[in-house]
Amino acid sequence: MGHMHEFTKGIWKENPVLRLMLGLCPTLAVSTAVDNAIGMGIAFTIVLLGSNVVISLIRGFIPKQVRIPCFIVVIATFVTIIDLSMHAFQPKLHEALGIFVPLIVVNCIVLGRAEAFASRNSVFASILDALGMGVGFTLALFVLAFVRELLGTGMVTLFGHAIVSRPLLQPAIVMILPPGAFVTLGLMMALMNKIGEKRT
Amino acid sequence: MQNTARLVVVLVTICVVASGSLAFVNSLTAERIQINEEKETQRLYGEALAGLGRTVELSEPRQVGNLVCYEGSVNGEPVGTAFIVTTNKGYGPPIEIIVAVDAAGDRLAGVRIKKHQETPGLGANIVKVRPDEDEPWFLRQFKDLTSDRILLKPAGEIDAITAATISSRAVVDAVREGFEEFARARSELAGAQ
């Protein structure tokens, strides 16, 4: 149980987007299409994993007063290294995920997990935490993007394959614009709170 | 006091290690990134000039007016001229667009985006490929247009991207202006000879 909890908490109980309300800016921006949601989710998980491991490794070495600048330097370095390596050795992947990488630097979930978790826990626990948060973030983005793409364009495509190919309803363009993101996200949060209420 | 010194030492150490590792990774990857980008640019030139899946030979670059032009040929047959234009009217850093004009010089052979950072899901749809298709639908609309038709509908022939009119217009305007500049420079060149 003990260790498993570090993984599962990110998916539901402490879901970064829907519970901790972190990283809302990139969430709202890239959830216009399912492709983008998955791309962002994967890139984000890789970065969070790396940053959590590094921060956890050097946690004994960082004085409290300067921990935030230290975390930011570590995260920014890590993001840039991943970006450069991907660009050089996996150009196809970089083409697909490249536009999301700069967005991750400003994603406060990474900094939030460094501060709240990785700087206080072992490397192993931090890995589980990063994976759980990554899955939770990706799932939240996926659901949000699925709803928005379905209602906003009438169809859903995943990596060039149509999942829902015939428009079920008249597409409502507002759904792929910012208001659609806020409305959908708000409804998702309300739903999570409702379900959470019943459980306790 | 001693404590303050420690803070400075730790932060400086971390920054030095970070810059060191960045410099190291950069030195490992810079060359490959450049090679990859050049390969990608060559491919895009080919696609713009002759469509998908055809091998296009590119000439040495040639200056036409302010444009650096490449002549393309397939099996020795000239297929047109391609050049790069940039626009800063999009939503991000400048968009770099490859414009290819056919061999006669009066119609577009094709358009490709070399580099852009438009908003994912909105402006980035200038390069979106629809399911079961093999090239971006927005860019395909430019093929075979004469310069006076390169305008958004209803004035011209191009359908703008839903919710991304700014990015659509930036590309359309840049292509039209590039084409006009190319035509002007070419006729001046022909007049001078």
Interface residues (C-beta under 8 A of the other chain):
Chain A: A29 V30 S31 T32 A33 N36 M40 I58 F61 I62 P63 Q65 V66 P69 C70 V73 V74 A76 T77 T80 I81 L84 S85 H87 A88 F89 P91 I99 F100 T153 T157 G160 H161 A162 S165 I173 I176 L177
Chain B: N3 R6 L7 V10 L11 I14 C15 A18 S21 L22 V25 N26 L28 T29 R32 I33 N36 E40 Q117 T119 P120 G121 L122 A124 V129 R130 P131 D132 T162 A163
